[in-house]
Amino acid sequence: MKPLQENLPLSAWTTFRVGGNARYFVDATSEQDVLDALDYAKSRNLPVFVLGGGSNLLVSDRGFDGLVLRIGLKGTAWSGSRLRAAAGEDWDELVAACVARDLGGVECLSGIPGLAGGTPVQNVGAYGQEIADVLAVVRALDRRAESIVELSKQDCGFTYRSSIFNTSQKDRYIVLSIDYQLRERVAPQVTYPDLIRRFEGKSSPPTLPEVRAAVREIRAGKAMLIVEGDPDCRSAGSFFKNPILPEPVYAHLQENAHEAVPRYPAGTGTVKTSAAWLIERAGFKKGFAMGAAGVSSKHTLALINRGGAKAADILRLAREIRRGVEDNFGIRLIPEPVFVGFDEEF
């Protein structure tokens, strides 16, 4: 079995740069490492937390009193327009490889930090695309059956920023690899206002590389691209999900607003609106701070570690924002990050 590390600070493994120690930690670089680590935890009755890229995660100041299993599996295989990627592959590098092969379907997901293994868990999405659009198969370890299984797109139960992996079957599966079915000879997707504005007046349709570059530039402008040394990047990206509201609730919101309330398609009878819009109108502007925690100066949805913050500071700010939005609009925001080591739910 791969040697375990003890009392390893988890702050270095998360983009928030906060969090206490893991009692035990193993960086699994093979499927056998994963199996061995789980056997070790089971034999000692230890809880297990599966860590990916650490970009969508808030670890408590007391850390995790169990085994943290980081999935570092590497490897890719191509078969025409189909890509199989190990769960530990860097996501943005995979997007770059797809675009370089002139394969569409993920160009709008450029610049999203994290590893491939996290993409089906959160049904990662941005600028009109989401993983459910291209995912074919997830190869995973079923901890209940203690066997490796293959799950189809339908098996994954995808909805907005959600799947069985973070809802009904949370903690049951460990993603080992993912098959993505990309699209050949397709025009890039340019449907979101930010991208439409970027290419307005262009004499020819944008190419996949141009859309990828534009998405990365837009994300950088919103502190949603990890740039070493940028304090606005000590975050977990978007801290809150965009609310999906019944039409009557949205209509009431619009009726009482003094400006157009953002709306996006979300299925029959529902409307997706902007969490950032709600947060700003509740009084939490870009740059708002509560001690060492704050709102990014570039994007209202990103809560940041301004320097020396504790997880408790981030949580206190998040609760204050959620309370403000609920008091002003009657809408309860739902967080995006995974919370680890906390006694109570957010």
N, C-alpha and C positions, 0 to 999 in steps of 0.2 A: 504494500500500500504506500502511496505517496505520503511523505512526512507531513504531519499537521503543524501549523504554526499556532501558537497560543497567545492570547491577549493581544491580538493584532488590532491597531487602531483602524476603524472603518472609515474615518473621515477622508483618508487618502484615496479611497475607492469610490467616492461619490462626488458628483459635480457640485453639490452644496458645500463640500468641505467641512461638514459637521458630523458628529456622531461619536459614540463611545467605542469600546473594544468588542471584538468577537472573542468569545471564550476559546473557540477553535476555528481555524480557517484553512481551507485547502483550495488551491487553484487547479481545477480539474482540466487537464489537457487531452484526456482520452475518455472514451465511454467507460473503460474499466476503472479509471479514477473516480468517476461518478458512482459506479456501483460499489466500489470499495468504501467510499466516504459514507454512503448511505448505510452500508452494513455496520460500519463503525458507530454511527449515530444510533442505529437501532439497538445495537448490543449494549449501549450505555444509556438508552432512553433519553437521548438528547433531541431537542427540537432542531429543525433544519431550516435555514433560510437560503434560497437559491438567488445568487447575485449575478447580474449581467454586467452592463456597462456602468451602472450606478447613476444614470442620468435622469431617472424618474423615481427618485428614492429619497426619503427622509428617515434617517436613523436616529433614534433617541440618544440622549446624552449618556445614558447608562449602558448603551450598546446592546449586544445580543448574547444572552447566556445559553449558547448552544453552538451548533456547527454552521458556519457560513460556507456554503459551497459555491465557489465562483465557477461559472461555466466558461472555460477558455478553449473550447474545441475549435479547431481551425480546419479549413479545407473547402474548396469549391469544385464543382463539376458542371460542365455545360453539355447540353444535348439540344442543339439547334437553339430555339428561343426559350428553352427551359433551363433554369439555374437551380442547382442544389447547393445550399450553403450551410456550413456547420454553424451552430448557434453562437459560437464565439467570434465570428467574423464581424469586422467593423461595418456597420450599416452603410454609412456614406460612401465607403470605398466600393461596396457592392453596387450602389446606384451609379457611381462613376463608371464601373465596368459595363453595366447595362447600356448606358448612354453611349459609351465608346463603341459598342457593337450595334448601335442604331436600333436598340430595342426599347420600346416605350412601355409605359404603365407605372413607372416609379419616379419619373423625372421631377415631379412636384414634391417628392419626399426627400429631395436632396437636403443635405445639411442637418438632418435630424440626428442628434447624438445617440450613441448607444450601440448595441450589438444586434445581430440578426435575430437571435433567440427571443428578444423582447418584442419584435414586430408583430407576431400573431397574438401575444398576450394582451397588448393594449389595442390591437387592431389599429396600429399607427396610421395616422392620416394627416394630410395638410393640403391646402390649396386645391381641393376638389378630388384628390385621390386618397385611397386607403388600401391597406394591405389585403383586405378581403377581395379587392378587384383582381389581384394577381396571384394570390396564394392557391396552390394546388394541393399540397400534402404537408402535414407536419409529422415528423418522426419524433416520437417522444418516449420517455420512460414512464410507464404507468406505475406509480409507487404503490397503488393498492393491489394490482395484480402481479407486481414485481416482474414485469415483462416489457419489452419494447413493442410499441404499437405504431401504426400509421393512421393518422386522422385526416379525413378529407375536409375541404372547405366547409361543407355542410355540418360535419361533426363539430366544428369549432364554434358554432353558434355566434357568429359575428354580429354585433350591432355597433352603434357609435361608441368608439373608444372602449369597446368591451368584447369579451369572448368568454368561453367556458373556463379559460385558464385563470381569469381574475374574478370570476363570479361563482357559478354553480359548482365548478370542479376545482376551485382554488386549492393549491398545494397538492393536487393529485398527480399532475404531469410535470415532468422536466423536459423542456424542449431540447432536442439534440441536433436536429437539422430541419431545414425548410426547403421545399421545392416551390419556386416562383415560376409561373407561366407568363413570360413577357410577350409583347406584341411586336410583330415585324411590320415594317413599312406603314406606320401610323403617324399621324400628325401629333405633336405634343399637345397636352391638355392645357388650354389657357381659358379658364372659366371664372377664376376668382378676380375681383376688382383690382387687387394689387398687381396681378400679372397682366390683366387687360390694359391697365394704364401704362405699364412698362413697355408694351409693344404697340401702343397706339401710333398710327401714322407710319408704321414700318411698311416699306414698299413690297416686301415679300413675307410669307408666313415664317414665324420663328422656327428654328430647328431645335431638336432635343438638347444639344449642348447649350444653346442660347437660353432655353428655358431653365435648364439646371443652373447655369450661371446666375440668371436673374433671381431664382428662388434663393440661392445662397446669399446673394447681395441683400435681398429683402430681409432674410432671417438675420443677417449680420447687423442690419440697421435696427432690428428689434431686439438685439442681444440674445437671439435664439440660435446663434452659431457659436460653438465653443472656440474662443480665442484666448490662448494662454496669456495671462497677465491682465485681462480685462475684468475688472471687479463686477461688472454687470453679468458676467458669465458664471459667477458662483451661485448657480441657481439650479432648479430642476426643470427649466423651461416653463411651459404654461402650468401654473399651479392649479388652476381651476378649469373645468370643462365648460364649453359653451352650453348654456341651458337649452334643452329641447322642451318647448312649451306647447300645450294645447292651443289651438287657434283662438278660443275666447280669452285665454289668459294673455296671449300676445296682443290681441285687439285692445284689451283693457290697458295694457302697458302703453301702447301707442296713443290711445285716447288721452292719457294723462301726461304725455310727453310734449315738450315744446319743440321737438325736432323729430326727424325720421329715425325710428328705432331700427337698427340693423336686423335684417331677416334673411334667412337662407333656407333652401328646401330641406325638409326633414321627414318626409313621408306624409301620407294622407292624414289630414286633421291636425298636423303639428308644424311648428316653426322652430328653427334653430336661431337663437339670437346671440349677441356678443357678450361674453362675460366681461371683457375689457370695458365695453361701453357702460355696463351696469356698475362696475367697480369705480370708474372715473366719476360717474354721476352721483355715486354715493359719497364722494369726497376724497377718494384715494387716488391722487394724481401721480403721474410718473415722478419718481424721486422722493415720494413720501417715505418717511423713516420712523421707526420706533426703536430707538437704541441702535444695536448692531445689525438689526434686520430692517429691510426696506423693500420698496417697490422699485424695480429697475427704472433707470432714467430713460430707457429706450422703449420699454413695453410694459404696459400695466399688468399683464398676466404673469410676468416673471417676478417672483419674490426672490430677493437676493441676500446673501451673507455679505454685509458691507465691510466685514473684517472683524474677526474674533467673535462672531455670533455663535450661540449655542442652538441646538435643535429647539429648545424651549422658546428661544426668541423668535424663530421662524414660525413656530406653532402659534405663539401669542399674536403675532401680526396676522396670520392667516385667519384666526378666529375673529379678530377685530374686523377684518374686511368682510368676512362672511356675515357677521352680525350687522354690519352697516348696510350691506346689500339687502339683506332680509328685512331690516327695519324700513328701508326706503321703498322697496319694490315688492316685498312679499315673496321673493324668489330665493330659494336656498341653494347656494352654489355647492357643487360636488368637486372634491379635489381630484387631481389626476395622479399625483405621486403615490407610491406604496409607502406605508408607514411601518417601521420596524422597531420593535422593542418598547412600544408605548403601552401603558397600563390600560388606557381607555381609547375608544375610537374618537376620531376627529369630529 
